[in-house]
Amino acid sequence: MNSIKYLPLIILLFFTLKFLISYIEKSTIDLNKKETEKQIKLGLLSIKDLQKNNYTTFIKIINVYLNILGFKENILLSNGDSNLTNFKASLNNEDVFISCIQNNLLGKTPDDEDNWELTGRPAVQSFLGRLLINNCKKGILITNSSFSNQAIKFANDFNNQNRGIEIKLIDGYELTKSIRNHNYYITKEGLMNEVKYNI
């Protein structure tokens, strides 16, 4: 009988704790998101940072990379595949086709943290088809992991045939290194306040 007396207090405590847990989880997610955006702006991302982020953040990082390279008029092309984003952009008055592939971690344990799916030759061949369909002579294929040896060989062999079409492969290491080098330069030259990224 005495415990019924405390029931409203117990219910109140339960819902208060539930609210606090929810608030803490949301705050943690918001802080992680702000920290990631800060890392992108400062060029402090590693390939592990690139791989652990969601696809939306991966596309933001690629947009920073394209801005660094001087691409203009980045147009997002719809394709119906949530793990593949295509852009058509302009560089030096020439259309360039850009595709972004986010690969998955193959292993399930912490020991497998470096075991990522590679972007293979079929993905590069498919990219070449999309490049031609979009009437572009140059294309950049970007992945958050690495390319297989067969993919690299296919791209090199294709580029060496001098067909007037060029494929450039950018892996996660090169992507993060380019952003880091660019941000090092603008910090060294005192240009940080003059460079703005659309994140």
C-alpha positions in Angstrom: 0.0 0.0 0.0 2.9 2.3 0.8 4.5 1.7 -2.6 1.4 3.1 -4.4 2.0 6.4 -2.7 5.4 6.7 -4.5 4.1 5.5 -7.9 3.6 9.0 -9.4 7.1 10.0 -8.3 8.6 6.8 -9.9 6.7 7.6 -13.1 7.9 11.2 -13.1 11.5 10.0 -12.6 11.2 7.5 -15.4 10.0 10.1 -17.9 12.5 12.6 -16.7 15.4 10.1 -17.2 14.0 9.2 -20.6 13.9 12.9 -21.7 17.5 13.5 -20.4 18.9 10.5 -22.2 17.2 11.6 -25.4 18.6 15.2 -24.9 22.1 13.9 -24.3 22.0 11.7 -27.4 20.8 14.5 -29.6 23.4 16.9 -28.2 26.2 14.3 -28.8 25.1 13.9 -32.4 25.0 17.7 -32.9 28.5 18.1 -31.4 29.9 15.3 -33.6 28.3 16.9 -36.7 29.8 20.3 -35.8 33.2 18.7 -35.2 33.1 17.0 -38.5 32.2 20.2 -40.3 35.1 22.0 -38.5 37.5 19.2 -39.6 36.3 19.6 -43.2 36.8 23.4 -43.1 40.3 23.1 -41.6 41.3 20.2 -43.8 42.0 17.9 -40.8 40.2 14.8 -42.2 41.9 11.5 -42.6 40.7 8.6 -44.7 39.3 7.0 -41.5 37.3 10.1 -40.9 36.1 10.0 -44.5 35.1 6.3 -44.2 33.2 6.6 -40.9 31.0 9.5 -41.9 27.6 9.1 -43.6 27.0 9.6 -47.3 25.7 13.2 -46.9 28.9 14.2 -45.2 30.9 12.4 -47.9 29.2 14.5 -50.6 29.9 17.7 -48.6 33.6 16.8 -48.5 33.5 16.2 -52.2 31.9 19.6 -52.8 34.8 21.2 -50.8 37.3 19.3 -53.0 35.5 20.4 -56.2 35.5 24.1 -54.9 39.3 23.8 -54.2 39.9 22.6 -57.7 37.9 25.5 -59.1 34.9 23.7 -60.4 31.9 25.9 -61.2 28.2 25.2 -61.7 28.2 21.8 -59.9 24.9 20.2 -61.0 23.7 17.2 -59.2 22.4 14.5 -61.6 19.7 12.2 -60.4 20.2 8.5 -61.0 18.0 6.6 -58.5 20.9 5.0 -56.6 21.4 6.2 -53.1 25.1 5.0 -52.9 26.1 6.7 -56.1 26.0 10.5 -56.7 26.8 12.0 -60.1 27.7 15.6 -60.8 28.2 17.6 -64.0 30.5 20.5 -63.4 32.5 23.1 -65.4 36.2 23.6 -65.2 37.9 26.0 -67.6 34.7 26.1 -69.7 34.7 22.4 -70.1 32.1 20.0 -68.8 33.4 17.3 -66.4 31.4 14.3 -65.2 32.0 13.4 -61.6 30.8 10.3 -59.8 31.1 9.5 -56.1 31.1 6.0 -54.7 31.0 5.3 -50.9 32.2 1.8 -50.2 31.5 -0.2 -47.1 33.6 -1.8 -44.4 33.9 -5.5 -45.1 34.7 -6.7 -41.6 32.5 -6.5 -38.5 35.1 -6.3 -35.7 37.5 -3.5 -34.7 40.4 -5.6 -36.1 38.8 -5.2 -39.5 38.8 -1.4 -39.5 41.2 -1.2 -42.5 39.3 -3.9 -44.5 37.2 -1.7 -46.9 35.6 -2.7 -50.1 37.6 -1.6 -53.1 36.2 0.2 -56.1 36.8 -2.3 -59.0 37.0 -2.3 -62.7 33.3 -2.8 -63.3 32.6 0.4 -61.4 35.1 2.3 -63.6 33.6 0.8 -66.8 30.1 1.8 -65.6 31.5 5.3 -64.9 32.9 5.5 -68.4 29.5 4.7 -69.8 27.8 7.4 -67.7 30.6 9.8 -68.8 29.8 9.2 -72.5 26.0 9.4 -72.0 26.5 12.8 -70.4 28.6 14.1 -73.4 31.7 14.8 -71.4 35.3 14.4 -72.4 36.7 14.3 -68.9 35.6 12.5 -65.8 36.5 12.1 -62.2 35.6 9.0 -60.2 35.9 9.5 -56.4 35.7 6.9 -53.7 36.1 6.9 -49.9 38.3 3.8 -50.0 40.7 2.7 -52.7 40.6 1.4 -56.3 41.6 -2.2 -57.2 44.6 -2.8 -59.3 42.4 -3.9 -62.2 40.4 -0.6 -62.0 43.6 1.5 -62.0 45.0 -0.5 -64.9 41.8 -0.1 -66.9 41.8 3.7 -66.4 45.5 4.0 -67.3 45.1 1.8 -70.4 42.0 3.8 -71.5 43.8 7.1 -71.0 46.9 5.9 -72.9 44.7 5.2 -76.0 44.3 9.0 -76.7 40.7 8.9 -77.5 40.2 12.5 -76.4 38.5 11.2 -73.2 40.2 11.2 -69.9 39.3 9.4 -66.6 40.8 10.5 -63.3 40.5 8.2 -60.3 40.5 9.9 -56.8 40.7 7.6 -53.8 40.0 8.6 -50.2 43.7 9.2 -49.5 44.1 11.6 -52.4 40.8 13.3 -51.6 41.7 14.0 -47.9 45.4 14.9 -48.8 44.3 17.5 -51.4 42.0 19.2 -48.9 44.7 19.1 -46.2 47.3 20.5 -48.6 45.0 23.3 -49.8 44.1 24.3 -46.2 47.8 24.3 -45.2 48.6 26.7 -48.0 45.7 29.1 -47.3 46.6 29.1 -43.6 50.3 29.7 -44.3 49.5 32.5 -46.7 47.0 34.1 -44.3 44.0 33.6 -46.6 41.8 31.7 -44.2 39.2 34.5 -43.9 39.0 34.9 -47.7 38.2 31.2 -48.5 34.6 30.1 -47.8 33.2 26.6 -48.4 29.6 25.7 -48.9 29.2 23.1 -46.2 
